[in-house]
Amino acid sequence: MLSKTIHERFCDQMNFEMFSANIYLSMASYFDAMNLKGFATWMKVQYQEEMMHATKFYDFITTRGAQAKIGAMPAPQTQWASPLAAFENALEHEGKVTARINDLVSLAASEKDNASVNFLQFFVGEQVEEESNAEGVIQQLKLAQNAPGAILMLDRELATRVFTPPAQGAA
Ligand code: FEO
């Protein structure tokens, strides 16, 4: 069984992952509206990543004998000043997710809930990747300096991103 506090905080994080998914789907539609299909593809893959994260929390909560409670979440932002502003927003958001995951690890450790600590290790590693992915695109966008040719080349590159589901049984 999960403790009451960990149960509540894990449900909260599951909902936050779905909120993250909505943010990235909103960014995808922002890019689709600009006809930057590669940027949109990248964001749709990120949406799938976030839904996978939410599902991992859902599965862990239910496996530990508790109910994964779905709650209300705020509407995501729908407009950004530029592609760079959208990715900077994404990186800022991932920083918040990382801080939340770190807080959950500290909580689980303080309660000596080793199964939860072990479960959260996937997210600790995942956050390094999530921040690095957003940072990589930000660097390229800064190099592009809004030059249309460079943006279109980057759009083609980002179109190649594909969602890779985690291996069966992975934490
Ligand atoms: Fe689920 Fe982008 O962290």
Residues whose N, C-alpha, C, O or C-beta is under 5 A from the ligand:
A	BS01	FEO	E17 E50 H53 V97 E130
